[in-house]
Amino acid sequence: MEPQRTNKELLGKGVQRMAIALIFMFISPVIIHSAFKNQDHPLYIPILILGILGAGFAIFMAFRGLRTIMESMFGKK
């Protein structure tokens, strides 16, 4: 039985998703903090919602990236 090779194309896609998640992991808390510092501003709620959605997207992309990396190394089950 031949050992399974890493799918480099799929690995690249997974690393790219992890990079996107990392960017959003830094941007989203800054947006949320900015919203909380300006609670009297009329755009407080939309900016806060944008930050929370960005944080959720970061978590989603991190899980997708990890799953894609694992699929590239071990194959689909």
SVG drawing of the C-alpha trace seen along z (x, -y; Angstrom):
<svg xmlns="http://www.w3.org/2000/svg" viewBox="-28 -60 32 62">
<polyline fill="none" stroke="black" stroke-width="0.4" points="0.0,0.0 1.4,-3.3 1.5,-6.2 -0.9,-9.0 0.6,-12.2 -0.4,-15.7 -2.6,-17.5 -0.6,-20.7 -3.4,-22.6 -5.8,-21.8 -3.2,-22.6 -2.7,-26.1 -6.4,-26.7 -6.5,-25.8 -3.6,-28.1 -5.2,-30.9 -8.4,-30.4 -6.4,-30.5 -4.7,-33.7 -8.1,-35.3 -9.3,-34.1 -6.1,-35.6 -6.8,-39.0 -10.4,-39.0 -9.2,-37.9 -7.3,-41.2 -9.7,-43.5 -12.9,-42.4 -11.9,-43.2 -10.7,-46.6 -14.0,-47.3 -15.9,-46.1 -13.7,-48.2 -14.2,-51.2 -18.0,-50.7 -18.0,-50.5 -15.8,-53.6 -18.3,-55.6 -21.6,-54.5 -23.2,-58.0 -22.5,-57.9 -25.6,-57.2 -23.8,-54.4 -22.9,-52.6 -25.3,-49.6 -24.3,-49.0 -20.6,-49.2 -21.0,-46.8 -23.0,-44.4 -20.3,-44.6 -17.6,-43.7 -19.6,-40.8 -20.2,-39.4 -16.5,-39.8 -15.6,-37.8 -18.1,-35.1 -16.6,-35.0 -13.1,-34.7 -14.2,-31.6 -15.9,-30.1 -12.9,-30.6 -10.6,-29.1 -12.6,-25.9 -13.0,-25.7 -9.2,-26.3 -8.3,-23.6 -10.7,-21.2 -9.3,-21.8 -5.7,-21.4 -6.7,-18.1 -8.4,-16.9 -5.3,-17.8 -3.1,-15.7 -5.3,-12.7 -7.9,-12.7 -11.7,-12.7 -13.4,-10.2"/>
</svg>
